Amino acid sequence: MENIVRVMNNDEFNSKIENGSGIAVVDFFATWCGPCKMLAPVFEEAANQAGSKANFVKIDIDQSMELARKYSVSTVPTIMIFKDGKPVETLVGFMPKEKLMEKVNMYL
């Protein structure tokens, strides 16, 4: 669980993800979203399974609207996988941990 970082603003996202290296898995969510609540424990389990091989980040779209706009996030939950600061995969909606890890492992 200590693997998950909640990024609240554009500056943090820029420094940790866009200017970072390696793999980042970003969950764009909303506190009022039912499927987002269902995805939360799956996302945490995936973060624990990946360990230090990938950074798992959660972004509240209501707190970070400009990031949601920048990456054209119109549905939550949306998971984006970034490699070396660039988005390489977008996954929309709830998914089981196995499917999420299958996608993450493609980029590790």
KETOR-702796 format. One record per residue: residue number from 0; residue in three letters; z negated, x, y negated of N, C-alpha, C in turn. Coordinates in steps of 0.2 Angstrom, whole numbers, m for minus. Atoms other than C-alpha are relative to their C-alpha. Example, Ala and Ser with C-alpha at 12.3 -4.5 7.8 and 13.67 -1.06 7.14 Angstrom:
KETOR-702796
{0, 'Ala', {0, 4, 6}, {m39, 62, 22}, {0, 4, m6}};
{1, 'Ser', {1, m4, 6}, {m36, 68, 5}, {m3, m4, m5}};
//
This chain:
KETOR-702796
{0, 'Met', {0, 4, 6}, {0, 0, 0}, {0, 4, m6}};
{1, 'Glu', {0, m5, 6}, {m3, 15, m12}, {7, 2, m2}};
{2, 'Asn', {m7, m2, 1}, {16, 18, m11}, {3, m5, m5}};
{3, 'Ile', {m3, 5, 4}, {20, 2, m21}, {m2, 1, m8}};
{4, 'Val', {1, m1, 7}, {21, 5, m40}, {3, m6, m4}};
{5, 'Arg', {m3, 5, 4}, {23, m9, m52}, {2, 2, m7}};
{6, 'Val', {m3, m3, 7}, {34, m4, m67}, {0, m6, m5}};
{7, 'Met', {0, 5, 5}, {31, m15, m82}, {5, 0, m6}};
{8, 'Asn', {m5, m1, 6}, {43, m8, m95}, {6, 4, 1}};
{9, 'Asn', {m6, m4, 0}, {60, 0, m98}, {m1, 7, 1}};
{10, 'Asp', {1, m7, 1}, {53, 17, m102}, {m2, 3, 7}};
{11, 'Glu', {3, m2, m7}, {43, 18, m85}, {6, 0, 5}};
{12, 'Phe', {m5, 1, m4}, {58, 12, m76}, {5, 6, m1}};
{13, 'Asn', {m5, m5, 1}, {70, 25, m84}, {m3, 7, 2}};
{14, 'Ser', {3, m7, m2}, {58, 40, m81}, {m1, 0, 8}};
{15, 'Lys', {2, m1, m7}, {53, 35, m63}, {6, m2, 5}};
{16, 'Ile', {m6, 2, m4}, {70, 27, m56}, {6, 3, m3}};
{17, 'Glu', {m7, m2, 2}, {85, 30, m67}, {1, 8, m1}};
{18, 'Asn', {m1, m7, 0}, {81, 48, m70}, {m4, 4, 5}};
{19, 'Gly', {3, m3, m6}, {73, 51, m53}, {5, 2, 5}};
{20, 'Ser', {m4, m2, m5}, {79, 58, m38}, {m2, m3, 7}};
{21, 'Gly', {2, 3, m6}, {79, 52, m20}, {1, m8, 0}};
{22, 'Ile', {m1, 7, m1}, {78, 34, m14}, {m6, m4, m3}};
{23, 'Ala', {4, 5, 3}, {70, 20, m24}, {2, m7, 2}};
{24, 'Val', {m1, 7, m2}, {68, 2, m17}, {m4, m4, m5}};
{25, 'Val', {2, 4, 6}, {66, m10, m32}, {0, m7, 2}};
{26, 'Asp', {1, 7, m1}, {59, m28, m29}, {0, m3, m7}};
{27, 'Phe', {0, 4, 6}, {64, m39, m44}, {m3, m7, 2}};
{28, 'Phe', {3, 6, m2}, {52, m54, m43}, {m3, m4, m6}};
{29, 'Ala', {3, 4, 5}, {43, m68, m52}, {m7, m2, 3}};
{30, 'Thr', {6, 2, m3}, {25, m73, m50}, {0, m8, 2}};
{31, 'Trp', {0, 8, m2}, {30, m92, m49}, {5, m1, 6}};
{32, 'Cys', {m5, 0, m5}, {43, m88, m35}, {m2, 0, 7}};
{33, 'Gly', {2, 1, m7}, {39, m95, m18}, {3, 6, 5}};
{34, 'Pro', {m3, m5, m4}, {51, m83, m8}, {m2, 7, m2}};
{35, 'Cys', {2, m7, 3}, {45, m68, m19}, {m7, 1, 3}};
{36, 'Lys', {7, m1, m2}, {27, m72, m13}, {0, 1, 8}};
{37, 'Met', {m1, m2, m7}, {33, m72, 5}, {3, 7, 2}};
{38, 'Leu', {m2, m7, m1}, {42, m56, 3}, {m5, 6, m2}};
{39, 'Ala', {5, m5, 2}, {27, m47, m5}, {m3, 4, 6}};
{40, 'Pro', {3, m3, m6}, {18, m43, 12}, {6, 4, 4}};
{41, 'Val', {m5, m3, m4}, {35, m38, 20}, {2, 7, m4}};
{42, 'Phe', {m2, m6, 4}, {39, m26, 5}, {m5, 5, 1}};
{43, 'Glu', {5, m5, m1}, {22, m18, 7}, {0, 3, 7}};
{44, 'Glu', {m1, m3, m7}, {24, m16, 26}, {6, 5, 0}};
{45, 'Ala', {m6, m4, 1}, {41, m8, 22}, {m2, 7, m3}};
{46, 'Ala', {2, m6, 4}, {34, 4, 9}, {m5, 4, 4}};
{47, 'Asn', {4, m4, m4}, {20, 9, 21}, {4, 4, 6}};
{48, 'Gln', {m4, m3, m5}, {33, 12, 35}, {4, 6, m3}};
{49, 'Ala', {m4, m5, 3}, {44, 22, 24}, {m4, 6, m2}};
{50, 'Gly', {4, m6, 2}, {30, 33, 18}, {2, 3, m7}};
{51, 'Ser', {m2, m4, 6}, {35, 47, 6}, {7, 0, m1}};
{52, 'Lys', {m7, 0, 0}, {53, 45, 10}, {4, m4, m5}};
{53, 'Ala', {m3, 4, 5}, {57, 32, m3}, {m6, m3, m4}};
{54, 'Asn', {5, 3, 4}, {48, 25, m18}, {1, m8, 0}};
{55, 'Phe', {m1, 8, 0}, {45, 6, m18}, {m3, m2, m6}};
{56, 'Val', {2, 2, 7}, {44, m2, m35}, {0, m8, m1}};
{57, 'Lys', {0, 7, 1}, {40, m20, m40}, {1, m1, m8}};
{58, 'Ile', {m1, 2, 7}, {47, m27, m56}, {m1, m7, m2}};
{59, 'Asp', {1, 8, 2}, {41, m44, m64}, {5, m1, m5}};
{60, 'Ile', {m6, 2, 5}, {57, m51, m72}, {m3, m3, m6}};
{61, 'Asp', {3, 3, 6}, {46, m61, m84}, {m3, 5, m5}};
{62, 'Gln', {3, m5, 4}, {38, m45, m90}, {5, 5, m2}};
{63, 'Ser', {m5, m5, 1}, {54, m34, m89}, {7, m4, m1}};
{64, 'Met', {m6, 4, 0}, {68, m46, m94}, {6, 4, m2}};
{65, 'Glu', {m6, m5, 1}, {79, m32, m101}, {2, 3, 6}};
{66, 'Leu', {m2, m3, m6}, {79, m24, m85}, {4, m4, 5}};
{67, 'Ala', {m3, 5, m4}, {83, m40, m76}, {7, m1, m2}};
{68, 'Arg', {m7, 1, 3}, {98, m42, m88}, {4, 6, 1}};
{69, 'Lys', {m4, m6, 0}, {104, m24, m87}, {3, 0, 7}};
{70, 'Tyr', {m2, 0, m7}, {105, m26, m68}, {3, m6, 3}};
{71, 'Ser', {m3, 7, m2}, {112, m44, m68}, {m4, m3, 5}};
{72, 'Val', {4, 3, m5}, {97, m50, m58}, {m1, m8, m3}};
{73, 'Ser', {0, 7, 2}, {99, m69, m59}, {m4, m4, 5}};
{74, 'Thr', {4, 3, m5}, {90, m74, m43}, {m6, 4, 3}};
{75, 'Val', {6, m3, m3}, {73, m69, m36}, {m2, m3, 6}};
{76, 'Pro', {0, m7, 1}, {69, m60, m26}, {6, 3, 1}};
{77, 'Thr', {m6, m4, m1}, {82, m47, m28}, {m3, 7, 1}};
{78, 'Ile', {2, m7, m1}, {80, m30, m20}, {6, 4, m1}};
{79, 'Met', {m5, m4, 2}, {90, m16, m27}, {m2, 7, 3}};
{80, 'Ile', {1, m6, m2}, {91, 1, m18}, {4, 5, m5}};
{81, 'Phe', {m3, m5, 5}, {94, 16, m30}, {0, 7, 4}};
{82, 'Lys', {0, m6, m3}, {99, 33, m24}, {2, 5, m6}};
{83, 'Asp', {m1, m5, 6}, {97, 48, m37}, {1, m4, m6}};
{84, 'Gly', {0, 3, 7}, {95, 35, m51}, {6, m5, 0}};
{85, 'Lys', {m6, 5, 1}, {111, 24, m47}, {m1, m5, 6}};
{86, 'Pro', {1, 6, m5}, {110, 7, m38}, {6, 1, 5}};
{87, 'Val', {m5, m1, m6}, {119, 8, m21}, {0, m6, 4}};
{88, 'Glu', {0, 6, m5}, {114, m9, m13}, {m4, m5, m4}};
{89, 'Thr', {4, 6, 3}, {108, m26, m19}, {0, m5, 5}};
{90, 'Leu', {1, 5, m6}, {100, m38, m7}, {m4, m6, m4}};
{91, 'Val', {3, 6, 3}, {96, m56, m13}, {m3, m4, 5}};
{92, 'Gly', {4, 5, m4}, {83, m68, m6}, {m5, 4, 5}};
{93, 'Phe', {4, m2, m5}, {70, m66, 7}, {3, 3, 6}};
{94, 'Met', {m3, m3, m6}, {73, m55, 22}, {m6, 3, 4}};
{95, 'Pro', {6, m3, m4}, {62, m49, 37}, {0, 8, m1}};
{96, 'Lys', {1, m7, 1}, {55, m31, 37}, {6, 4, 3}};
{97, 'Glu', {m4, m4, m4}, {67, m25, 50}, {7, 0, m4}};
{98, 'Lys', {m7, 0, 3}, {83, m30, 40}, {m1, 4, m7}};
{99, 'Leu', {1, m4, 6}, {75, m22, 24}, {0, 7, 2}};
{100, 'Met', {1, m7, m2}, {71, m6, 33}, {7, 3, 3}};
{101, 'Glu', {m7, m2, m2}, {89, m6, 41}, {4, 2, m6}};
{102, 'Lys', {m4, m1, 6}, {96, m6, 24}, {m3, 7, m4}};
{103, 'Val', {3, m6, 3}, {84, 7, 17}, {2, 6, 4}};
{104, 'Asn', {m2, m6, m5}, {87, 19, 32}, {7, 2, m1}};
{105, 'Met', {m7, m2, 1}, {105, 19, 28}, {1, 5, m5}};
{106, 'Tyr', {0, m5, 6}, {101, 29, 12}, {m4, 6, 1}};
{107, 'Leu', {5, m5, 0}, {87, 40, 18}, {4, 7, 3}};
//
